[in-house]
């Protein structure tokens, strides 16, 4: 029995939220490794970032990219913030 797009369970908002939560967890674990910080701290930093906001905003298309790409985007954002905060 072939499912139509409108009946696709993966399109369900609940399933989409589960997928997004899983992705954010994987992104946070990778950030924790790269930044040598606790995963909970990495999760907090990610949630407070523009990269996370962009990931949730379908119009940016960031959700289409892989988790490692998103990690790199976050690190670039974080690096850019550091440059701006040192300018007085």
Phi and psi in radians as a Rosetta constraint file:
Dihedral C 1 N 2 CA 2 C 2 CIRCULARHARMONIC -1.482 0.35
Dihedral N 2 CA 2 C 2 N 3 CIRCULARHARMONIC 2.307 0.35
Dihedral C 2 N 3 CA 3 C 3 CIRCULARHARMONIC -1.570 0.35
Dihedral N 3 CA 3 C 3 N 4 CIRCULARHARMONIC 2.478 0.35
Dihedral C 3 N 4 CA 4 C 4 CIRCULARHARMONIC -1.492 0.35
Dihedral N 4 CA 4 C 4 N 5 CIRCULARHARMONIC 2.859 0.35
Dihedral C 4 N 5 CA 5 C 5 CIRCULARHARMONIC -1.012 0.35
Dihedral N 5 CA 5 C 5 N 6 CIRCULARHARMONIC -0.684 0.35
Dihedral C 5 N 6 CA 6 C 6 CIRCULARHARMONIC -1.174 0.35
Dihedral N 6 CA 6 C 6 N 7 CIRCULARHARMONIC -0.380 0.35
Dihedral C 6 N 7 CA 7 C 7 CIRCULARHARMONIC -1.780 0.35
Dihedral N 7 CA 7 C 7 N 8 CIRCULARHARMONIC 0.132 0.35
Dihedral C 7 N 8 CA 8 C 8 CIRCULARHARMONIC -1.227 0.35
Dihedral N 8 CA 8 C 8 N 9 CIRCULARHARMONIC 2.018 0.35
Dihedral C 8 N 9 CA 9 C 9 CIRCULARHARMONIC -1.108 0.35
Dihedral N 9 CA 9 C 9 N 10 CIRCULARHARMONIC -0.436 0.35
Dihedral C 9 N 10 CA 10 C 10 CIRCULARHARMONIC -1.166 0.35
Dihedral N 10 CA 10 C 10 N 11 CIRCULARHARMONIC -0.421 0.35
Dihedral C 10 N 11 CA 11 C 11 CIRCULARHARMONIC -1.365 0.35
Dihedral N 11 CA 11 C 11 N 12 CIRCULARHARMONIC -0.156 0.35
Dihedral C 11 N 12 CA 12 C 12 CIRCULARHARMONIC -1.051 0.35
Dihedral N 12 CA 12 C 12 N 13 CIRCULARHARMONIC 2.374 0.35
Dihedral C 12 N 13 CA 13 C 13 CIRCULARHARMONIC -0.993 0.35
Dihedral N 13 CA 13 C 13 N 14 CIRCULARHARMONIC -0.602 0.35
Dihedral C 13 N 14 CA 14 C 14 CIRCULARHARMONIC -1.144 0.35
Dihedral N 14 CA 14 C 14 N 15 CIRCULARHARMONIC -0.806 0.35
Dihedral C 14 N 15 CA 15 C 15 CIRCULARHARMONIC -1.145 0.35
Dihedral N 15 CA 15 C 15 N 16 CIRCULARHARMONIC -0.720 0.35
Dihedral C 15 N 16 CA 16 C 16 CIRCULARHARMONIC -1.059 0.35
Dihedral N 16 CA 16 C 16 N 17 CIRCULARHARMONIC -0.674 0.35
Dihedral C 16 N 17 CA 17 C 17 CIRCULARHARMONIC -1.180 0.35
Dihedral N 17 CA 17 C 17 N 18 CIRCULARHARMONIC -0.670 0.35
Dihedral C 17 N 18 CA 18 C 18 CIRCULARHARMONIC -1.105 0.35
Dihedral N 18 CA 18 C 18 N 19 CIRCULARHARMONIC -0.772 0.35
Dihedral C 18 N 19 CA 19 C 19 CIRCULARHARMONIC -1.086 0.35
Dihedral N 19 CA 19 C 19 N 20 CIRCULARHARMONIC -0.787 0.35
Dihedral C 19 N 20 CA 20 C 20 CIRCULARHARMONIC -1.120 0.35
Dihedral N 20 CA 20 C 20 N 21 CIRCULARHARMONIC -0.725 0.35
Dihedral C 20 N 21 CA 21 C 21 CIRCULARHARMONIC -1.084 0.35
Dihedral N 21 CA 21 C 21 N 22 CIRCULARHARMONIC -0.718 0.35
Dihedral C 21 N 22 CA 22 C 22 CIRCULARHARMONIC -1.108 0.35
Dihedral N 22 CA 22 C 22 N 23 CIRCULARHARMONIC -0.756 0.35
Dihedral C 22 N 23 CA 23 C 23 CIRCULARHARMONIC -1.105 0.35
Dihedral N 23 CA 23 C 23 N 24 CIRCULARHARMONIC -0.771 0.35
Dihedral C 23 N 24 CA 24 C 24 CIRCULARHARMONIC -1.122 0.35
Dihedral N 24 CA 24 C 24 N 25 CIRCULARHARMONIC -0.637 0.35
Dihedral C 24 N 25 CA 25 C 25 CIRCULARHARMONIC -1.078 0.35
Dihedral N 25 CA 25 C 25 N 26 CIRCULARHARMONIC -0.791 0.35
Dihedral C 25 N 26 CA 26 C 26 CIRCULARHARMONIC -1.134 0.35
Dihedral N 26 CA 26 C 26 N 27 CIRCULARHARMONIC -0.693 0.35
Dihedral C 26 N 27 CA 27 C 27 CIRCULARHARMONIC -1.112 0.35
Dihedral N 27 CA 27 C 27 N 28 CIRCULARHARMONIC -0.739 0.35
Dihedral C 27 N 28 CA 28 C 28 CIRCULARHARMONIC -1.136 0.35
Dihedral N 28 CA 28 C 28 N 29 CIRCULARHARMONIC -0.691 0.35
Dihedral C 28 N 29 CA 29 C 29 CIRCULARHARMONIC -1.104 0.35
Dihedral N 29 CA 29 C 29 N 30 CIRCULARHARMONIC -0.752 0.35
Dihedral C 29 N 30 CA 30 C 30 CIRCULARHARMONIC -1.146 0.35
Dihedral N 30 CA 30 C 30 N 31 CIRCULARHARMONIC -0.713 0.35
Dihedral C 30 N 31 CA 31 C 31 CIRCULARHARMONIC -1.078 0.35
Dihedral N 31 CA 31 C 31 N 32 CIRCULARHARMONIC -0.733 0.35
Dihedral C 31 N 32 CA 32 C 32 CIRCULARHARMONIC -1.040 0.35
Dihedral N 32 CA 32 C 32 N 33 CIRCULARHARMONIC -0.731 0.35
Dihedral C 32 N 33 CA 33 C 33 CIRCULARHARMONIC -1.121 0.35
Dihedral N 33 CA 33 C 33 N 34 CIRCULARHARMONIC -0.850 0.35
Dihedral C 33 N 34 CA 34 C 34 CIRCULARHARMONIC -1.199 0.35
Dihedral N 34 CA 34 C 34 N 35 CIRCULARHARMONIC -0.600 0.35
Dihedral C 34 N 35 CA 35 C 35 CIRCULARHARMONIC -1.660 0.35
Dihedral N 35 CA 35 C 35 N 36 CIRCULARHARMONIC -0.075 0.35
Dihedral C 35 N 36 CA 36 C 36 CIRCULARHARMONIC 0.949 0.35
Dihedral N 36 CA 36 C 36 N 37 CIRCULARHARMONIC 0.926 0.35
Dihedral C 36 N 37 CA 37 C 37 CIRCULARHARMONIC -2.298 0.35
Dihedral N 37 CA 37 C 37 N 38 CIRCULARHARMONIC 2.970 0.35
Dihedral C 37 N 38 CA 38 C 38 CIRCULARHARMONIC -1.188 0.35
Dihedral N 38 CA 38 C 38 N 39 CIRCULARHARMONIC 2.499 0.35
Dihedral C 38 N 39 CA 39 C 39 CIRCULARHARMONIC -0.986 0.35
Dihedral N 39 CA 39 C 39 N 40 CIRCULARHARMONIC -0.622 0.35
Dihedral C 39 N 40 CA 40 C 40 CIRCULARHARMONIC -1.136 0.35
Dihedral N 40 CA 40 C 40 N 41 CIRCULARHARMONIC -0.693 0.35
Dihedral C 40 N 41 CA 41 C 41 CIRCULARHARMONIC -1.140 0.35
Dihedral N 41 CA 41 C 41 N 42 CIRCULARHARMONIC -0.720 0.35
Dihedral C 41 N 42 CA 42 C 42 CIRCULARHARMONIC -1.095 0.35
Dihedral N 42 CA 42 C 42 N 43 CIRCULARHARMONIC -0.720 0.35
Dihedral C 42 N 43 CA 43 C 43 CIRCULARHARMONIC -1.079 0.35
Dihedral N 43 CA 43 C 43 N 44 CIRCULARHARMONIC -0.785 0.35
Dihedral C 43 N 44 CA 44 C 44 CIRCULARHARMONIC -1.075 0.35
Dihedral N 44 CA 44 C 44 N 45 CIRCULARHARMONIC -0.816 0.35
Dihedral C 44 N 45 CA 45 C 45 CIRCULARHARMONIC -1.064 0.35
Dihedral N 45 CA 45 C 45 N 46 CIRCULARHARMONIC -0.734 0.35
Dihedral C 45 N 46 CA 46 C 46 CIRCULARHARMONIC -1.141 0.35
Dihedral N 46 CA 46 C 46 N 47 CIRCULARHARMONIC -0.790 0.35
Dihedral C 46 N 47 CA 47 C 47 CIRCULARHARMONIC -1.061 0.35
Dihedral N 47 CA 47 C 47 N 48 CIRCULARHARMONIC -0.501 0.35
Dihedral C 47 N 48 CA 48 C 48 CIRCULARHARMONIC -1.516 0.35
Dihedral N 48 CA 48 C 48 N 49 CIRCULARHARMONIC -0.006 0.35
Dihedral C 48 N 49 CA 49 C 49 CIRCULARHARMONIC -1.618 0.35
Dihedral N 49 CA 49 C 49 N 50 CIRCULARHARMONIC 2.766 0.35
Dihedral C 49 N 50 CA 50 C 50 CIRCULARHARMONIC -1.185 0.35
Dihedral N 50 CA 50 C 50 N 51 CIRCULARHARMONIC -0.547 0.35
Dihedral C 50 N 51 CA 51 C 51 CIRCULARHARMONIC -1.038 0.35
Dihedral N 51 CA 51 C 51 N 52 CIRCULARHARMONIC -0.746 0.35
Dihedral C 51 N 52 CA 52 C 52 CIRCULARHARMONIC -1.127 0.35
Dihedral N 52 CA 52 C 52 N 53 CIRCULARHARMONIC -0.751 0.35
Dihedral C 52 N 53 CA 53 C 53 CIRCULARHARMONIC -1.055 0.35
Dihedral N 53 CA 53 C 53 N 54 CIRCULARHARMONIC -0.730 0.35
Dihedral C 53 N 54 CA 54 C 54 CIRCULARHARMONIC -1.156 0.35
Dihedral N 54 CA 54 C 54 N 55 CIRCULARHARMONIC -0.622 0.35
Dihedral C 54 N 55 CA 55 C 55 CIRCULARHARMONIC -1.089 0.35
Dihedral N 55 CA 55 C 55 N 56 CIRCULARHARMONIC -0.672 0.35
Dihedral C 55 N 56 CA 56 C 56 CIRCULARHARMONIC -1.380 0.35
Dihedral N 56 CA 56 C 56 N 57 CIRCULARHARMONIC -0.339 0.35
Dihedral C 56 N 57 CA 57 C 57 CIRCULARHARMONIC -1.552 0.35
Dihedral N 57 CA 57 C 57 N 58 CIRCULARHARMONIC 1.807 0.35
Dihedral C 57 N 58 CA 58 C 58 CIRCULARHARMONIC -0.999 0.35
Dihedral N 58 CA 58 C 58 N 59 CIRCULARHARMONIC -0.486 0.35
Dihedral C 58 N 59 CA 59 C 59 CIRCULARHARMONIC -1.176 0.35
Dihedral N 59 CA 59 C 59 N 60 CIRCULARHARMONIC -0.350 0.35
Dihedral C 59 N 60 CA 60 C 60 CIRCULARHARMONIC -1.386 0.35
Dihedral N 60 CA 60 C 60 N 61 CIRCULARHARMONIC -0.433 0.35
Dihedral C 60 N 61 CA 61 C 61 CIRCULARHARMONIC 1.364 0.35
Dihedral N 61 CA 61 C 61 N 62 CIRCULARHARMONIC 0.015 0.35
Dihedral C 61 N 62 CA 62 C 62 CIRCULARHARMONIC -1.077 0.35
Dihedral N 62 CA 62 C 62 N 63 CIRCULARHARMONIC -0.550 0.35
Dihedral C 62 N 63 CA 63 C 63 CIRCULARHARMONIC -1.068 0.35
Dihedral N 63 CA 63 C 63 N 64 CIRCULARHARMONIC -0.307 0.35
Dihedral C 63 N 64 CA 64 C 64 CIRCULARHARMONIC -1.384 0.35
Dihedral N 64 CA 64 C 64 N 65 CIRCULARHARMONIC -0.278 0.35
Dihedral C 64 N 65 CA 65 C 65 CIRCULARHARMONIC -1.539 0.35
Dihedral N 65 CA 65 C 65 N 66 CIRCULARHARMONIC 2.810 0.35
Dihedral C 65 N 66 CA 66 C 66 CIRCULARHARMONIC -1.265 0.35
Dihedral N 66 CA 66 C 66 N 67 CIRCULARHARMONIC 2.825 0.35
Dihedral C 66 N 67 CA 67 C 67 CIRCULARHARMONIC -1.062 0.35
Dihedral N 67 CA 67 C 67 N 68 CIRCULARHARMONIC -0.698 0.35
Dihedral C 67 N 68 CA 68 C 68 CIRCULARHARMONIC -1.179 0.35
Dihedral N 68 CA 68 C 68 N 69 CIRCULARHARMONIC -0.608 0.35
Dihedral C 68 N 69 CA 69 C 69 CIRCULARHARMONIC -1.098 0.35
Dihedral N 69 CA 69 C 69 N 70 CIRCULARHARMONIC -0.746 0.35
Dihedral C 69 N 70 CA 70 C 70 CIRCULARHARMONIC -1.134 0.35
Dihedral N 70 CA 70 C 70 N 71 CIRCULARHARMONIC -0.669 0.35
Dihedral C 70 N 71 CA 71 C 71 CIRCULARHARMONIC -1.038 0.35
Dihedral N 71 CA 71 C 71 N 72 CIRCULARHARMONIC -0.813 0.35
Dihedral C 71 N 72 CA 72 C 72 CIRCULARHARMONIC -1.074 0.35
Dihedral N 72 CA 72 C 72 N 73 CIRCULARHARMONIC -0.701 0.35
Dihedral C 72 N 73 CA 73 C 73 CIRCULARHARMONIC -1.059 0.35
Dihedral N 73 CA 73 C 73 N 74 CIRCULARHARMONIC -0.763 0.35
Dihedral C 73 N 74 CA 74 C 74 CIRCULARHARMONIC -1.076 0.35
Dihedral N 74 CA 74 C 74 N 75 CIRCULARHARMONIC -0.797 0.35
Dihedral C 74 N 75 CA 75 C 75 CIRCULARHARMONIC -1.094 0.35
Dihedral N 75 CA 75 C 75 N 76 CIRCULARHARMONIC -0.667 0.35
Dihedral C 75 N 76 CA 76 C 76 CIRCULARHARMONIC -1.129 0.35
Dihedral N 76 CA 76 C 76 N 77 CIRCULARHARMONIC -0.741 0.35
Dihedral C 76 N 77 CA 77 C 77 CIRCULARHARMONIC -1.066 0.35
Dihedral N 77 CA 77 C 77 N 78 CIRCULARHARMONIC -0.795 0.35
Dihedral C 77 N 78 CA 78 C 78 CIRCULARHARMONIC -1.106 0.35
Dihedral N 78 CA 78 C 78 N 79 CIRCULARHARMONIC -0.710 0.35
Dihedral C 78 N 79 CA 79 C 79 CIRCULARHARMONIC -1.121 0.35
Dihedral N 79 CA 79 C 79 N 80 CIRCULARHARMONIC -0.735 0.35
Dihedral C 79 N 80 CA 80 C 80 CIRCULARHARMONIC -1.127 0.35
Dihedral N 80 CA 80 C 80 N 81 CIRCULARHARMONIC -0.674 0.35
Dihedral C 80 N 81 CA 81 C 81 CIRCULARHARMONIC -1.077 0.35
Dihedral N 81 CA 81 C 81 N 82 CIRCULARHARMONIC -0.723 0.35
Dihedral C 81 N 82 CA 82 C 82 CIRCULARHARMONIC -1.096 0.35
Dihedral N 82 CA 82 C 82 N 83 CIRCULARHARMONIC -0.663 0.35
Dihedral C 82 N 83 CA 83 C 83 CIRCULARHARMONIC -1.152 0.35
Dihedral N 83 CA 83 C 83 N 84 CIRCULARHARMONIC -0.730 0.35
Dihedral C 83 N 84 CA 84 C 84 CIRCULARHARMONIC -1.224 0.35
Dihedral N 84 CA 84 C 84 N 85 CIRCULARHARMONIC -0.591 0.35
Dihedral C 84 N 85 CA 85 C 85 CIRCULARHARMONIC -1.302 0.35
Dihedral N 85 CA 85 C 85 N 86 CIRCULARHARMONIC -0.361 0.35
Dihedral C 85 N 86 CA 86 C 86 CIRCULARHARMONIC -1.491 0.35
Dihedral N 86 CA 86 C 86 N 87 CIRCULARHARMONIC -0.217 0.35
Dihedral C 86 N 87 CA 87 C 87 CIRCULARHARMONIC -1.479 0.35
Dihedral N 87 CA 87 C 87 N 88 CIRCULARHARMONIC 2.127 0.35
